Amino acid sequence: MSESFLDLTKETSKYVSELKLLAPESMNGFYNLSSNAIKDGALSKKQKELMAISEVVRYLPKWVYVY
């Protein structure tokens, strides 16, 4: 498996395309959930993005914080 983000994205896209063919209803449900989750509502899209970033930072390895 490659460490390149571009390579990882391409590899993941292959599997997503296959899932679309094998389970179209499930994938449509996932896409609907995903698109509705980021719409403005009780929280703005920006607030939701900041929450997502904070979760990523929370799980970073401790060595990342060392200068």
N, C-alpha and C positions, 0 to 999 in steps of 0.2 A: 504494500500500500504506500502511496506517495505522501509526502509531507506538504506538497504544493496545494494551496487552496484551490487553484484552478483545476488541478487534476482531481482533487477530491470532489469538487462540484460536478465535473463531468462524469465521474464514476457514479455518484449519487443519482444524477439525472437518468442514467441508464436504468437503474432500478426503479425509479419513480415512473418512468415510461412503461416499464413492464407491469408495475402494479396497476397503472391506469387500464391496461388491457385485461388483466386478470380479475380486478375487483373495481370496476368503474363506479358502482354505487358508493362503495366505501370511500374511494378517493374523492368523489364529488362531495360527499359529506364532510370529509376532512378539509377540503378547500373552502366550503361554505363556512365551517366553523372558524377556520383561520381568518378568512376575510371579515367575518362579523366580529371577531375578537378584537381586531385593530381599529374598528370604527369608533368615532367619538361617541361617548355616552356619559355615564357617571364619571368616567375618567377620560381625559383627552388622549389622543394617540401619542403625544409626546410624553405624558406621564407614564403610559404603559411601556414605552420604549425605555424610559429611565429605570423603571422597575425591572425590566428584563436585563439591562446592563448591570444593575446592582446584584442580581442573582448570579450573573457570570463572574463578577469580581469576587463574590462571596466564596466561590468554589475554586478560585485560582490557587495553585500551589504556593506555599509560603515563600519559596525562594524567589518568586516574582516580585515580592515587596522589598527585597534587599537591593540596595542601590549598587 
